[in-house]
Each structure stands twice: as C-alpha cells, then as structure tokens.
Amino acid sequence: MECKVGTIRQIHRALVEHGYHISEHALREWVRSKQIPAVYSGNTAYVCYDNVIAYLNYL
C-alpha cells in the first residue's frame, strides 16, 4: 500500500486544495496528541495523507 507522505505543512496544503477546511494548528495538535500517527526525523513530523483523511472522516 502506497501513501502520500509529507510534512504537516505539506499535508495541510494538500487538504486545503482538496476542500478540507482545517487549520494547520489543529493538524499539528492531532499529531502531537498522537491521534494521527507520525514518523519523526529530528523535529520534523511526517504524516500519511490517507491517515489524516481517515481521521477526519472518523470525526
């Protein structure tokens, strides 16, 4: 299974382009609270776009 992975900022931009109206701050909080899984390289969090969409559909 292939997943589009990016930084929080990149994923936020993709979400906005696809019509999802959430703030970058909210996305960061969901990652920080481990509601959305992330992989870290240093201080940079990388998230899977599909995981974010699944979380938004769960809300």
mmCIF file as Biopython writes it, N, C-alpha, C and O atoms, coordinates in Angstrom:
data_model
#
loop_
_atom_site.group_PDB
_atom_site.id
_atom_site.type_symbol
_atom_site.label_atom_id
_atom_site.label_alt_id
_atom_site.label_comp_id
_atom_site.label_asym_id
_atom_site.label_entity_id
_atom_site.label_seq_id
_atom_site.pdbx_PDB_ins_code
_atom_site.Cartn_x
_atom_site.Cartn_y
_atom_site.Cartn_z
_atom_site.occupancy
_atom_site.B_iso_or_equiv
_atom_site.auth_seq_id
_atom_site.auth_asym_id
_atom_site.pdbx_PDB_model_num
ATOM 1   N N  . MET A ? 1  ? 0.837   -1.180 0.000  1.0 0.0 1  A 1 
ATOM 2   C CA . MET A ? 1  ? 0.000   0.000  0.000  1.0 0.0 1  A 1 
ATOM 3   C C  . MET A ? 1  ? 0.878   1.239  0.000  1.0 0.0 1  A 1 
ATOM 4   O O  . MET A ? 1  ? 1.781   1.370  0.826  1.0 0.0 1  A 1 
ATOM 5   N N  . GLU A ? 2  ? 0.612   2.143  -0.925 1.0 0.0 2  A 1 
ATOM 6   C CA . GLU A ? 2  ? 1.394   3.361  -1.042 1.0 0.0 2  A 1 
ATOM 7   C C  . GLU A ? 2  ? 0.616   4.530  -0.453 1.0 0.0 2  A 1 
ATOM 8   O O  . GLU A ? 2  ? -0.598  4.633  -0.629 1.0 0.0 2  A 1 
ATOM 9   N N  . CYS A ? 3  ? 1.314   5.395  0.236  1.0 0.0 3  A 1 
ATOM 10  C CA . CYS A ? 3  ? 0.655   6.521  0.903  1.0 0.0 3  A 1 
ATOM 11  C C  . CYS A ? 3  ? 1.459   7.789  0.639  1.0 0.0 3  A 1 
ATOM 12  O O  . CYS A ? 3  ? 2.687   7.781  0.722  1.0 0.0 3  A 1 
ATOM 13  N N  . LYS A ? 4  ? 0.763   8.874  0.321  1.0 0.0 4  A 1 
ATOM 14  C CA . LYS A ? 4  ? 1.426   10.156 0.154  1.0 0.0 4  A 1 
ATOM 15  C C  . LYS A ? 4  ? 1.853   10.642 1.532  1.0 0.0 4  A 1 
ATOM 16  O O  . LYS A ? 4  ? 1.019   10.833 2.417  1.0 0.0 4  A 1 
ATOM 17  N N  . VAL A ? 5  ? 3.135   10.838 1.707  1.0 0.0 5  A 1 
ATOM 18  C CA . VAL A ? 5  ? 3.686   11.261 2.992  1.0 0.0 5  A 1 
ATOM 19  C C  . VAL A ? 5  ? 4.297   12.642 2.822  1.0 0.0 5  A 1 
ATOM 20  O O  . VAL A ? 5  ? 4.913   12.945 1.801  1.0 0.0 5  A 1 
ATOM 21  N N  . GLY A ? 6  ? 4.116   13.468 3.835  1.0 0.0 6  A 1 
ATOM 22  C CA . GLY A ? 6  ? 4.699   14.798 3.798  1.0 0.0 6  A 1 
ATOM 23  C C  . GLY A ? 6  ? 4.769   15.399 5.183  1.0 0.0 6  A 1 
ATOM 24  O O  . GLY A ? 6  ? 4.310   14.814 6.164  1.0 0.0 6  A 1 
ATOM 25  N N  . THR A ? 7  ? 5.349   16.570 5.237  1.0 0.0 7  A 1 
ATOM 26  C CA . THR A ? 7  ? 5.388   17.295 6.500  1.0 0.0 7  A 1 
ATOM 27  C C  . THR A ? 7  ? 3.978   17.779 6.816  1.0 0.0 7  A 1 
ATOM 28  O O  . THR A ? 7  ? 3.091   17.732 5.964  1.0 0.0 7  A 1 
ATOM 29  N N  . ILE A ? 8  ? 3.785   18.229 8.007  1.0 0.0 8  A 1 
ATOM 30  C CA . ILE A ? 8  ? 2.466   18.730 8.395  1.0 0.0 8  A 1 
ATOM 31  C C  . ILE A ? 8  ? 2.056   19.876 7.479  1.0 0.0 8  A 1 
ATOM 32  O O  . ILE A ? 8  ? 0.901   19.938 7.057  1.0 0.0 8  A 1 
ATOM 33  N N  . ARG A ? 9  ? 2.963   20.771 7.168  1.0 0.0 9  A 1 
ATOM 34  C CA . ARG A ? 9  ? 2.654   21.910 6.301  1.0 0.0 9  A 1 
ATOM 35  C C  . ARG A ? 9  ? 2.249   21.433 4.899  1.0 0.0 9  A 1 
ATOM 36  O O  . ARG A ? 9  ? 1.287   21.939 4.322  1.0 0.0 9  A 1 
ATOM 37  N N  . GLN A ? 10 ? 2.988   20.457 4.357  1.0 0.0 10 A 1 
ATOM 38  C CA . GLN A ? 10 ? 2.673   19.930 3.028  1.0 0.0 10 A 1 
ATOM 39  C C  . GLN A ? 10 ? 1.316   19.240 3.005  1.0 0.0 10 A 1 
ATOM 40  O O  . GLN A ? 10 ? 0.535   19.425 2.071  1.0 0.0 10 A 1 
ATOM 41  N N  . ILE A ? 11 ? 1.039   18.452 4.024  1.0 0.0 11 A 1 
ATOM 42  C CA . ILE A ? 11 ? -0.238  17.746 4.090  1.0 0.0 11 A 1 
ATOM 43  C C  . ILE A ? 11 ? -1.372  18.750 4.274  1.0 0.0 11 A 1 
ATOM 44  O O  . ILE A ? 11 ? -2.441  18.581 3.687  1.0 0.0 11 A 1 
ATOM 45  N N  . HIS A ? 12 ? -1.160  19.781 5.070  1.0 0.0 12 A 1 
ATOM 46  C CA . HIS A ? 12 ? -2.181  20.811 5.260  1.0 0.0 12 A 1 
ATOM 47  C C  . HIS A ? 12 ? -2.509  21.481 3.929  1.0 0.0 12 A 1 
ATOM 48  O O  . HIS A ? 12 ? -3.683  21.690 3.621  1.0 0.0 12 A 1 
ATOM 49  N N  . ARG A ? 13 ? -1.506  21.817 3.146  1.0 0.0 13 A 1 
ATOM 50  C CA . ARG A ? 13 ? -1.737  22.439 1.837  1.0 0.0 13 A 1 
ATOM 51  C C  . ARG A ? 13 ? -2.555  21.518 0.931  1.0 0.0 13 A 1 
ATOM 52  O O  . ARG A ? 13 ? -3.459  21.973 0.230  1.0 0.0 13 A 1 
ATOM 53  N N  . ALA A ? 14 ? -2.234  20.222 0.949  1.0 0.0 14 A 1 
ATOM 54  C CA . ALA A ? 14 ? -2.981  19.251 0.135  1.0 0.0 14 A 1 
ATOM 55  C C  . ALA A ? 14 ? -4.434  19.169 0.596  1.0 0.0 14 A 1 
ATOM 56  O O  . ALA A ? 14 ? -5.345  19.080 -0.228 1.0 0.0 14 A 1 
ATOM 57  N N  . LEU A ? 15 ? -4.646  19.199 1.893  1.0 0.0 15 A 1 
ATOM 58  C CA . LEU A ? 15 ? -6.006  19.150 2.422  1.0 0.0 15 A 1 
ATOM 59  C C  . LEU A ? 15 ? -6.813  20.359 1.961  1.0 0.0 15 A 1 
ATOM 60  O O  . LEU A ? 15 ? -7.963  20.218 1.543  1.0 0.0 15 A 1 
ATOM 61  N N  . VAL A ? 16 ? -6.222  21.534 2.036  1.0 0.0 16 A 1 
ATOM 62  C CA . VAL A ? 16 ? -6.904  22.758 1.613  1.0 0.0 16 A 1 
ATOM 63  C C  . VAL A ? 16 ? -7.225  22.684 0.118  1.0 0.0 16 A 1 
ATOM 64  O O  . VAL A ? 16 ? -8.317  23.071 -0.299 1.0 0.0 16 A 1 
ATOM 65  N N  . GLU A ? 17 ? -6.287  22.194 -0.685 1.0 0.0 17 A 1 
ATOM 66  C CA . GLU A ? 17 ? -6.518  22.061 -2.132 1.0 0.0 17 A 1 
ATOM 67  C C  . GLU A ? 17 ? -7.678  21.114 -2.430 1.0 0.0 17 A 1 
ATOM 68  O O  . GLU A ? 17 ? -8.371  21.277 -3.434 1.0 0.0 17 A 1 
ATOM 69  N N  . HIS A ? 18 ? -7.890  20.130 -1.565 1.0 0.0 18 A 1 
ATOM 70  C CA . HIS A ? 18 ? -8.964  19.161 -1.769 1.0 0.0 18 A 1 
ATOM 71  C C  . HIS A ? 18 ? -10.249 19.532 -1.025 1.0 0.0 18 A 1 
ATOM 72  O O  . HIS A ? 18 ? -11.163 18.715 -0.912 1.0 0.0 18 A 1 
ATOM 73  N N  . GLY A ? 19 ? -10.316 20.765 -0.517 1.0 0.0 19 A 1 
ATOM 74  C CA . GLY A ? 19 ? -11.560 21.258 0.061  1.0 0.0 19 A 1 
ATOM 75  C C  . GLY A ? 19 ? -11.770 21.000 1.537  1.0 0.0 19 A 1 
ATOM 76  O O  . GLY A ? 19 ? -12.870 21.220 2.043  1.0 0.0 19 A 1 
ATOM 77  N N  . TYR A ? 20 ? -10.754 20.543 2.241  1.0 0.0 20 A 1 
ATOM 78  C CA . TYR A ? 20 ? -10.883 20.345 3.684  1.0 0.0 20 A 1 
ATOM 79  C C  . TYR A ? 20 ? -10.487 21.637 4.378  1.0 0.0 20 A 1 
ATOM 80  O O  . TYR A ? 20 ? -9.404  22.170 4.137  1.0 0.0 20 A 1 
ATOM 81  N N  . HIS A ? 21 ? -11.362 22.140 5.235  1.0 0.0 21 A 1 
ATOM 82  C CA . HIS A ? 21 ? -11.123 23.416 5.891  1.0 0.0 21 A 1 
ATOM 83  C C  . HIS A ? 21 ? -10.753 23.189 7.358  1.0 0.0 21 A 1 
ATOM 84  O O  . HIS A ? 21 ? -11.575 23.335 8.262  1.0 0.0 21 A 1 
ATOM 85  N N  . ILE A ? 22 ? -9.510  22.833 7.554  1.0 0.0 22 A 1 
ATOM 86  C CA . ILE A ? 22 ? -8.975  22.702 8.911  1.0 0.0 22 A 1 
ATOM 87  C C  . ILE A ? 22 ? -7.739  23.573 9.004  1.0 0.0 22 A 1 
ATOM 88  O O  . ILE A ? 22 ? -7.131  23.905 7.987  1.0 0.0 22 A 1 
ATOM 89  N N  . SER A ? 23 ? -7.368  23.941 10.203 1.0 0.0 23 A 1 
ATOM 90  C CA . SER A ? 23 ? -6.184  24.776 10.367 1.0 0.0 23 A 1 
ATOM 91  C C  . SER A ? 23 ? -4.938  23.899 10.495 1.0 0.0 23 A 1 
ATOM 92  O O  . SER A ? 23 ? -5.006  22.740 10.903 1.0 0.0 23 A 1 
ATOM 93  N N  . GLU A ? 24 ? -3.821  24.481 10.141 1.0 0.0 24 A 1 
ATOM 94  C CA . GLU A ? 24 ? -2.547  23.786 10.309 1.0 0.0 24 A 1 
ATOM 95  C C  . GLU A ? 24 ? -2.306  23.526 11.793 1.0 0.0 24 A 1 
ATOM 96  O O  . GLU A ? 24 ? -1.736  22.501 12.166 1.0 0.0 24 A 1 
ATOM 97  N N  . HIS A ? 25 ? -2.738  24.446 12.622 1.0 0.0 25 A 1 
ATOM 98  C CA . HIS A ? 25 ? -2.577  24.293 14.068 1.0 0.0 25 A 1 
ATOM 99  C C  . HIS A ? 25 ? -3.332  23.058 14.568 1.0 0.0 25 A 1 
ATOM 100 O O  . HIS A ? 25 ? -2.803  22.293 15.375 1.0 0.0 25 A 1 
ATOM 101 N N  . ALA A ? 26 ? -4.568  22.861 14.091 1.0 0.0 26 A 1 
ATOM 102 C CA . ALA A ? 26 ? -5.353  21.688 14.500 1.0 0.0 26 A 1 
ATOM 103 C C  . ALA A ? 26 ? -4.638  20.408 14.085 1.0 0.0 26 A 1 
ATOM 104 O O  . ALA A ? 26 ? -4.558  19.458 14.863 1.0 0.0 26 A 1 
ATOM 105 N N  . LEU A ? 27 ? -4.119  20.383 12.866 1.0 0.0 27 A 1 
ATOM 106 C CA . LEU A ? 27 ? -3.396  19.210 12.383 1.0 0.0 27 A 1 
ATOM 107 C C  . LEU A ? 27 ? -2.179  18.928 13.260 1.0 0.0 27 A 1 
ATOM 108 O O  . LEU A ? 27 ? -1.906  17.778 13.607 1.0 0.0 27 A 1 
ATOM 109 N N  . ARG A ? 28 ? -1.453  19.984 13.615 1.0 0.0 28 A 1 
ATOM 110 C CA . ARG A ? 28 ? -0.288  19.802 14.496 1.0 0.0 28 A 1 
ATOM 111 C C  . ARG A ? 28 ? -0.694  19.253 15.865 1.0 0.0 28 A 1 
ATOM 112 O O  . ARG A ? 28 ? -0.005  18.397 16.420 1.0 0.0 28 A 1 
ATOM 113 N N  . GLU A ? 29 ? -1.797  19.738 16.402 1.0 0.0 29 A 1 
ATOM 114 C CA . GLU A ? 29 ? -2.267  19.265 17.704 1.0 0.0 29 A 1 
ATOM 115 C C  . GLU A ? 29 ? -2.664  17.790 17.641 1.0 0.0 29 A 1 
ATOM 116 O O  . GLU A ? 29 ? -2.378  17.037 18.572 1.0 0.0 29 A 1 
ATOM 117 N N  . TRP A ? 30 ? -3.318  17.366 16.555 1.0 0.0 30 A 1 
ATOM 118 C CA . TRP A ? 30 ? -3.711  15.966 16.414 1.0 0.0 30 A 1 
ATOM 119 C C  . TRP A ? 30 ? -2.497  15.065 16.320 1.0 0.0 30 A 1 
ATOM 120 O O  . TRP A ? 30 ? -2.505  13.950 16.842 1.0 0.0 30 A 1 
ATOM 121 N N  . VAL A ? 31 ? -1.449  15.543 15.656 1.0 0.0 31 A 1 
ATOM 122 C CA . VAL A ? 31 ? -0.209  14.758 15.577 1.0 0.0 31 A 1 
ATOM 123 C C  . VAL A ? 31 ? 0.469   14.740 16.944 1.0 0.0 31 A 1 
ATOM 124 O O  . VAL A ? 31 ? 0.919   13.688 17.399 1.0 0.0 31 A 1 
ATOM 125 N N  . ARG A ? 32 ? 0.544   15.890 17.597 1.0 0.0 32 A 1 
ATOM 126 C CA . ARG A ? 32 ? 1.193   15.985 18.905 1.0 0.0 32 A 1 
ATOM 127 C C  . ARG A ? 32 ? 0.511   15.092 19.939 1.0 0.0 32 A 1 
ATOM 128 O O  . ARG A ? 32 ? 1.177   14.497 20.786 1.0 0.0 32 A 1 
ATOM 129 N N  . SER A ? 33 ? -0.820  14.998 19.867 1.0 0.0 33 A 1 
ATOM 130 C CA . SER A ? 33 ? -1.563  14.182 20.826 1.0 0.0 33 A 1 
ATOM 131 C C  . SER A ? 33 ? -1.689  12.714 20.385 1.0 0.0 33 A 1 
ATOM 132 O O  . SER A ? 33 ? -2.377  11.919 21.025 1.0 0.0 33 A 1 
ATOM 133 N N  . LYS A ? 34 ? -1.012  12.372 19.284 1.0 0.0 34 A 1 
ATOM 134 C CA . LYS A ? 34 ? -0.953  11.004 18.753 1.0 0.0 34 A 1 
ATOM 135 C C  . LYS A ? 34 ? -2.295  10.489 18.238 1.0 0.0 34 A 1 
ATOM 136 O O  . LYS A ? 34 ? -2.493  9.280  18.124 1.0 0.0 34 A 1 
ATOM 137 N N  . GLN A ? 35 ? -3.208  11.394 17.930 1.0 0.0 35 A 1 
ATOM 138 C CA . GLN A ? 35 ? -4.472  10.992 17.305 1.0 0.0 35 A 1 
ATOM 139 C C  . GLN A ? 35 ? -4.238  10.636 15.838 1.0 0.0 35 A 1 
ATOM 140 O O  . GLN A ? 35 ? -4.961  9.822  15.264 1.0 0.0 35 A 1 
ATOM 141 N N  . ILE A ? 36 ? -3.224  11.253 15.242 1.0 0.0 36 A 1 
ATOM 142 C CA . ILE A ? 36 ? -2.780  10.919 13.889 1.0 0.0 36 A 1 
ATOM 143 C C  . ILE A ? 36 ? -1.328  10.474 14.016 1.0 0.0 36 A 1 
ATOM 144 O O  . ILE A ? 36 ? -0.502  11.211 14.555 1.0 0.0 36 A 1 
ATOM 145 N N  . PRO A ? 37 ? -1.002  9.269  13.523 1.0 0.0 37 A 1 
ATOM 146 C CA . PRO A ? 37 ? 0.369   8.777  13.657 1.0 0.0 37 A 1 
ATOM 147 C C  . PRO A ? 37 ? 1.345   9.564  12.780 1.0 0.0 37 A 1 
ATOM 148 O O  . PRO A ? 37 ? 0.991   10.042 11.702 1.0 0.0 37 A 1 
ATOM 149 N N  . ALA A ? 38 ? 2.570   9.683  13.265 1.0 0.0 38 A 1 
ATOM 150 C CA . ALA A ? 38 ? 3.613   10.393 12.526 1.0 0.0 38 A 1 
ATOM 151 C C  . ALA A ? 38 ? 4.949   9.707  12.755 1.0 0.0 38 A 1 
ATOM 152 O O  . ALA A ? 38 ? 5.148   9.000  13.743 1.0 0.0 38 A 1 
ATOM 153 N N  . VAL A ? 39 ? 5.853   9.933  11.819 1.0 0.0 39 A 1 
ATOM 154 C CA . VAL A ? 39 ? 7.231   9.470  11.939 1.0 0.0 39 A 1 
ATOM 155 C C  . VAL A ? 39 ? 8.088   10.724 11.986 1.0 0.0 39 A 1 
ATOM 156 O O  . VAL A ? 39 ? 7.878   11.656 11.211 1.0 0.0 39 A 1 
ATOM 157 N N  . TYR A ? 40 ? 9.038   10.745 12.883 1.0 0.0 40 A 1 
ATOM 158 C CA . TYR A ? 40 ? 9.856   11.938 13.067 1.0 0.0 40 A 1 
ATOM 159 C C  . TYR A ? 40 ? 11.267  11.742 12.546 1.0 0.0 40 A 1 
ATOM 160 O O  . TYR A ? 40 ? 11.867  10.676 12.690 1.0 0.0 40 A 1 
ATOM 161 N N  . SER A ? 41 ? 11.778  12.806 11.935 1.0 0.0 41 A 1 
ATOM 162 C CA . SER A ? 41 ? 13.190  12.915 11.588 1.0 0.0 41 A 1 
ATOM 163 C C  . SER A ? 41 ? 13.644  14.216 12.233 1.0 0.0 41 A 1 
ATOM 164 O O  . SER A ? 41 ? 13.372  15.304 11.726 1.0 0.0 41 A 1 
ATOM 165 N N  . GLY A ? 42 ? 14.332  14.090 13.345 1.0 0.0 42 A 1 
ATOM 166 C CA . GLY A ? 42 ? 14.651  15.280 14.130 1.0 0.0 42 A 1 
ATOM 167 C C  . GLY A ? 42 ? 13.360  15.843 14.702 1.0 0.0 42 A 1 
ATOM 168 O O  . GLY A ? 42 ? 12.590  15.124 15.338 1.0 0.0 42 A 1 
ATOM 169 N N  . ASN A ? 43 ? 13.124  17.128 14.474 1.0 0.0 43 A 1 
ATOM 170 C CA . ASN A ? 43 ? 11.898  17.765 14.959 1.0 0.0 43 A 1 
ATOM 171 C C  . ASN A ? 43 ? 10.775  17.759 13.929 1.0 0.0 43 A 1 
ATOM 172 O O  . ASN A ? 43 ? 9.666   18.212 14.213 1.0 0.0 43 A 1 
ATOM 173 N N  . THR A ? 44 ? 11.057  17.252 12.744 1.0 0.0 44 A 1 
ATOM 174 C CA . THR A ? 44 ? 10.076  17.276 11.658 1.0 0.0 44 A 1 
ATOM 175 C C  . THR A ? 44 ? 9.207   16.029 11.680 1.0 0.0 44 A 1 
ATOM 176 O O  . THR A ? 44 ? 9.709   14.905 11.656 1.0 0.0 44 A 1 
ATOM 177 N N  . ALA A ? 45 ? 7.898   16.242 11.726 1.0 0.0 45 A 1 
ATOM 178 C CA . ALA A ? 45 ? 6.944   15.136 11.711 1.0 0.0 45 A 1 
ATOM 179 C C  . ALA A ? 45 ? 6.494   14.888 10.276 1.0 0.0 45 A 1 
ATOM 180 O O  . ALA A ? 45 ? 6.179   15.826 9.543  1.0 0.0 45 A 1 
ATOM 181 N N  . TYR A ? 46 ? 6.467   13.621 9.884  1.0 0.0 46 A 1 
ATOM 182 C CA . TYR A ? 46 ? 5.968   13.220 8.572  1.0 0.0 46 A 1 
ATOM 183 C C  . TYR A ? 46 ? 4.715   12.389 8.787  1.0 0.0 46 A 1 
ATOM 184 O O  . TYR A ? 46 ? 4.711   11.437 9.567  1.0 0.0 46 A 1 
ATOM 185 N N  . VAL A ? 47 ? 3.648   12.763 8.082  1.0 0.0 47 A 1 
ATOM 186 C CA . VAL A ? 47 ? 2.373   12.074 8.239  1.0 0.0 47 A 1 
ATOM 187 C C  . VAL A ? 47 ? 1.887   11.584 6.884  1.0 0.0 47 A 1 
ATOM 188 O O  . VAL A ? 47 ? 2.275   12.098 5.835  1.0 0.0 47 A 1 
ATOM 189 N N  . CYS A ? 48 ? 1.034   10.583 6.938  1.0 0.0 48 A 1 
ATOM 190 C CA . CYS A ? 48 ? 0.434   10.000 5.746  1.0 0.0 48 A 1 
ATOM 191 C C  . CYS A ? 48 ? -0.897  10.708 5.472  1.0 0.0 48 A 1 
ATOM 192 O O  . CYS A ? 48 ? -1.755  10.794 6.351  1.0 0.0 48 A 1 
ATOM 193 N N  . TYR A ? 49 ? -1.056  11.205 4.265  1.0 0.0 49 A 1 
ATOM 194 C CA . TYR A ? 49 ? -2.281  11.913 3.879  1.0 0.0 49 A 1 
ATOM 195 C C  . TYR A ? 49 ? -3.516  11.041 4.121  1.0 0.0 49 A 1 
ATOM 196 O O  . TYR A ? 49 ? -4.527  11.527 4.630  1.0 0.0 49 A 1 
ATOM 197 N N  . ASP A ? 50 ? -3.440  9.762  3.760  1.0 0.0 50 A 1 
ATOM 198 C CA . ASP A ? 50 ? -4.587  8.862  3.931  1.0 0.0 50 A 1 
ATOM 199 C C  . ASP A ? 50 ? -4.973  8.700  5.404  1.0 0.0 50 A 1 
ATOM 200 O O  . ASP A ? 50 ? -6.154  8.567  5.721  1.0 0.0 50 A 1 
ATOM 201 N N  . ASN A ? 51 ? -3.987  8.710  6.300  1.0 0.0 51 A 1 
ATOM 202 C CA . ASN A ? 51 ? -4.289  8.618  7.730  1.0 0.0 51 A 1 
ATOM 203 C C  . ASN A ? 51 ? -5.029  9.864  8.217  1.0 0.0 51 A 1 
ATOM 204 O O  . ASN A ? 51 ? -5.917  9.772  9.064  1.0 0.0 51 A 1 
ATOM 205 N N  . VAL A ? 52 ? -4.662  11.013 7.685  1.0 0.0 52 A 1 
ATOM 206 C CA . VAL A ? 52 ? -5.336  12.252 8.060  1.0 0.0 52 A 1 
ATOM 207 C C  . VAL A ? 52 ? -6.785  12.229 7.563  1.0 0.0 52 A 1 
ATOM 208 O O  . VAL A ? 52 ? -7.704  12.595 8.296  1.0 0.0 52 A 1 
ATOM 209 N N  . ILE A ? 53 ? -6.980  11.801 6.320  1.0 0.0 53 A 1 
ATOM 210 C CA . ILE A ? 53 ? -8.335  11.721 5.757  1.0 0.0 53 A 1 
ATOM 211 C C  . ILE A ? 53 ? -9.183  10.735 6.575  1.0 0.0 53 A 1 
ATOM 212 O O  . ILE A ? 53 ? -10.346 11.007 6.874  1.0 0.0 53 A 1 
ATOM 213 N N  . ALA A ? 54 ? -8.599  9.610  6.927  1.0 0.0 54 A 1 
ATOM 214 C CA . ALA A ? 54 ? -9.337  8.614  7.738  1.0 0.0 54 A 1 
ATOM 215 C C  . ALA A ? 54 ? -9.732  9.233  9.068  1.0 0.0 54 A 1 
ATOM 216 O O  . ALA A ? 54 ? -10.855 9.028  9.530  1.0 0.0 54 A 1 
ATOM 217 N N  . TYR A ? 55 ? -8.836  9.987  9.695  1.0 0.0 55 A 1 
ATOM 218 C CA . TYR A ? 55 ? -9.141  10.622 10.980 1.0 0.0 55 A 1 
ATOM 219 C C  . TYR A ? 55 ? -10.260 11.654 10.810 1.0 0.0 55 A 1 
ATOM 220 O O  . TYR A ? 55 ? -11.171 11.718 11.635 1.0 0.0 55 A 1 
ATOM 221 N N  . LEU A ? 56 ? -10.197 12.462 9.743  1.0 0.0 56 A 1 
ATOM 222 C CA . LEU A ? 56 ? -11.225 13.464 9.515  1.0 0.0 56 A 1 
ATOM 223 C C  . LEU A ? 56 ? -12.583 12.820 9.254  1.0 0.0 56 A 1 
ATOM 224 O O  . LEU A ? 56 ? -13.609 13.349 9.681  1.0 0.0 56 A 1 
ATOM 225 N N  . ASN A ? 57 ? -12.600 11.707 8.571  1.0 0.0 57 A 1 
ATOM 226 C CA . ASN A ? 57 ? -13.862 11.009 8.315  1.0 0.0 57 A 1 
ATOM 227 C C  . ASN A ? 57 ? -14.418 10.361 9.574  1.0 0.0 57 A 1 
ATOM 228 O O  . ASN A ? 57 ? -15.623 10.138 9.688  1.0 0.0 57 A 1 
ATOM 229 N N  . TYR A ? 58 ? -13.529 10.060 10.525 1.0 0.0 58 A 1 
ATOM 230 C CA . TYR A ? 58 ? -13.924 9.461  11.806 1.0 0.0 58 A 1 
ATOM 231 C C  . TYR A ? 58 ? -14.604 10.489 12.720 1.0 0.0 58 A 1 
ATOM 232 O O  . TYR A ? 58 ? -15.494 10.157 13.504 1.0 0.0 58 A 1 
ATOM 233 N N  . LEU A ? 59 ? -14.158 11.749 12.595 1.0 0.0 59 A 1 
ATOM 234 C CA . LEU A ? 59 ? -14.682 12.810 13.481 1.0 0.0 59 A 1 
ATOM 235 C C  . LEU A ? 59 ? -16.159 12.951 13.395 1.0 0.0 59 A 1 
ATOM 236 O O  . LEU A ? 59 ? -16.739 13.796 14.076 1.0 0.0 59 A 1 
#
